[in-house]
Amino acid sequence: MPAAEESPPQDAPPIAAEVALPTDILSNQRLDGSFAVGALTITGLELQNVSAALTVGGGLGVVDSARAALYGGEFEGSLELDARGDLPTLSLDGAATAIEIEPLLGDLRDDANMSGTGSFDLNLAGRGDVLSAVLQSTAGNVEFSLRDGLIRGVDIGNTLCTFYNARESLPRPARPDAPVTNYRLLRASAEVVEGIARTEDLEATTDFMTVSGRGQSSLVSREINYSLVATLTNSIDIDRCDTMDPLIGRSIPMRATGLITAPEIEPDYGEILRDRVRDRLEDQLRERLGL
């Protein structure tokens, strides 16, 4: 599978500016205690009922036993900034549950392309003087599970139906003005190495299909590259798409590319062509063998 590019495309805003890590305070100050605040804003994220133990000194800063309410859910975990080596190391170990995705993404950036309720487990660490370098060197593990939401900008049912009807010389469905895909479940785990998150167990469910997949995404450029297999489980509830009902129970190769904020999901035309050639060769072999 082709590797996702690690440098962002020119039209994609960087996920992290050259924000320097606050390493000076780790040597200049010495703190050992705990704190609790009713509300706190961190990089645009709104947190409530925040509490944690805080230790600073000797080039090391640790926020431990952190708890906070955010976007309808909760976060528990720890954060460590270690400036005792040649390069600072930033580590995050925590879990978030029942998070409302749309307002969270809306505060992180101007526009949210997803909704749903999510849970996350994070165990990540990266090295660098600035946040972008930390992301580029990040390693660790991530797990997430999102439920009952939508993805804006893509209508997988319409895309599949358009492709199939065009191939069969049938009338195509109307193109939606505001494409969306509703999902019941979207989950995966990933191993992160040098800022690239590689997944082998992507799983998704909609009203009309299940999806499994593998691939990778870049924490720096936000580019994605996934191979998917979609299996139709029900009729696609779009005008002119009952033509696909005979394919219920069948699998369709697909690809997801582009940016995580604007994914492009479409049939994997190359894989479909290879499958058709393979099926034709198998049929010819059976005929020759008299099977």
N, C-alpha and C positions, 0 to 999 in steps of 0.2 A: 504494500500500500504506500502511495507517495507520502512523504513527510510534509506536514504543514509547515509553511514558511514561518520563520521566527521573526522576520522584520515586517512591521505592519504595512499594508498597502497605503498609497499616498492619500486616498480618500477616506481612510479610517482614522478617527481620532485616537491618540494613544490612550491606553487604559490607565497608565500612571505617568504623570509628569516627573521631571527630575526633582522629586521631593527628597531632601536630605534627611537621613535618620537622625533623631536627636541624641547623638552619642555624647556630646559635651557634658550634659547634665549628669551622666552616669559616673563621671569622675569628680565633678565639681560639687555634687550634692550627696548627702547620705540620709536616707529615709528608711524607716522600718515601722510599719503600722498598717492601718486599714482605713478605708473610706467608704462612705455611702452617700449618694446624691439622688435626688428625685428625678432629674432629667439631665441628659448629656447628649451633645451632638459631636460625632466623630466622623470626619470626612463626609459630611452630609447625612449620615445615618442618625436617626432619632432613637435614643435609648431611654428607658425609664427604669426607676428603682434599681439603680446600679450599685453594686457593692463588690469589694475585692480587697485582698491583702496586697500591700505594695512594699517592695524592698528595692532600694536603690543604693549603689555604692561600689567602689572598686572596679568600675567599668561594666557592671552588670545591673540590669533592671528587670525585675520580675513582677508581673501582675498575676497573682495566683488566686484560686478559688473565686474567680470572677463570675458574677451572676447579673443578668439584666433581662428586662422585658423589652421586646422590640417587635413591632409589626404583628401584634396578635399572638406572638409566641415567646419563647424563652431561649436564652443562650447561657451556657455554662462552660467555663474553660480557663485557660491560662495563656499568657503572652510573655515572651522573654526576649529581651534585646541584650546581646552579649557583645561588648566592644573590647574585650580583652585580647583578641587576636589581631592578625593583620587586617582582616576585614570584619566589620560587624556582622553578626548573625541574628536574624529575626525569626523567631519560632512561634507558631500558633498551634495549640492543641485544644479542641473544643467541640461542642455539639450544640446545634440549634434545632428546635422542634416547633412545629405548628406555625411557621413563618408565612405571612401573607406576601407572596412574591411581587405582586404588582406595585404596591406602595414602596417596597424596598428598592426595586429597580428604578422607580420614579425618582427617589431621592439620590440614588447613585448617579443617574444620568437623567437628562431632560425627558426622555420618552421610554416607556416600558413596553417591550414587545411580548411580554408573557404575563399570565396570571396563574393563580393556583395556590395551594398550600404546600409548603416544603419542609423537609427535615434534612439536616446536613451533619456529617461527621468529618472533621478536618484534623489532619496531623501533618503540618507543613513547616518547612524551614528553608530559608534562602540567605545568601550572603551578598553584601554590597554596601556601598556608602549611600546609595540612593534607592528609592523604592523600585524603580524600573529594573535596576540590576538585581535586586532581591528576587523579583518575579522571574527574571530570566534564569536564575540559578536555583529556583525553588525545587525541592524534592520532598516526597512524602506520599500520603494517601488521602483520597477523598471518597466519600460516599454520599449520595443524595437520593431523595425520593420525593417527587412532586405528584400531587393529586388534584383532580377536578379543576382543570384550568384550560387555558387556550394559548396558542402561539399566533401572533399577528404577523401578517405579511406572507403567509403561505397557506394554501388550501390543498392538502394532500389528496383528498378525495377528488376534487376537480382536476388536479394534475394527472392523476392516474386515469380518470375517465377520458380526459382529452387525448391522452396518448393512445389509449386502447381504441377509442372510436375512430381516431385518425388512421390507425393501422388497419382497422376493419372497414374503412370507407363508410363510416356511419356519421350522422350529424353530431357535432361536438356540443358539449354543454356551454352555456353562456359563461363568459369570464366574470368572476365576482369583482365588484367595485372595491370592496375591502376584504381581501382574502384572510381567513382565519382557519385554524385547525383546533378543534376541541379535543382534549385528551382526558382520559380517566386516570392514567398512571404514566409516569415517566421517571425511570430510575436507572442508576448505574453506579459502578465503583470505578476508580481510576488510580493508577500508579503514576506519580508525577516525577519526572526526571528532567533536570535542566529546563524547567518551565513548560514542558510538554506533558499534558495529561493523556495517558493512553488507557483506553477502555476496551474490555473484551466482553462485557456483559450488559450492554445497553438494552433496555426493555421498555416498550411503550404499548399502551392500549388505547384505542378509540372505540367509538360506537360500531365501527364497521371493519376494524382490522387490528391485528397484533403486529408488533415490530420487534425484531431483535437486531443487534448490530455490534460492530466493533470499529474502532478508529481512534482519532486523537484530536486534541485541541490545544492551542497555544495560549498560555496565560498572558503573554505580552501582546501579540498581534490580534488575538481573539479569533483567529482563523480556525475552521473546523474541517475535518476530512473523515467521513464515516461511510463504511459499507453497511447497507441495511438489507434486511429481508422482510418484506411486508406480506402477511397472510390475510386474505380477505375472510372475514367471519360473518358478515351480514351485507345486505344491500347498501349501496351508497345512496343516501337520501338527497339526490340532486337530479333535477329534470334531465332526461336523456341518458342517465347512468345506470338504468336497470339492465342495459346491455351487458354489464359486467357480472350479472348474477350467476352465469355459468362458471365463473372463476372462483366462486365462494369455496374456500378450502384450499385454493391454489396459492402459491407463493410468487412474489414479484420482486426481483432484485432492484434496489434503489440506492441512491447516493445522497449524502448531505454534505454540502460544501459551502463556501462563503464565510461569513462572519457569524458568530454566535448571536449577535444582535440583529442580523438580517440573513437567516439561513436560506439556502437554495436547496430544496428537496425535490428530486425528480427521479423517474425511472433510470436505472443504470443500463443505458442503451447497449453498451459494449457487452455487458454480461448477458443481457437478454438475447443478443445476436449469437453469442457463443452457445447459450443453452439451446437455441433453435437449431444451430448447426450440429450440436452434439446429438439432439433428438433425431435429426434426419439421418445421421450416420448410424445411430443405433437401429433405426427402422430398416435401413438398407442391409445392415448386418443380419438382422432377424430374417429378412426375406431370403438372403443367400443361404442361411442355415436352415430354412424351412420351418422356422419357429412361429 
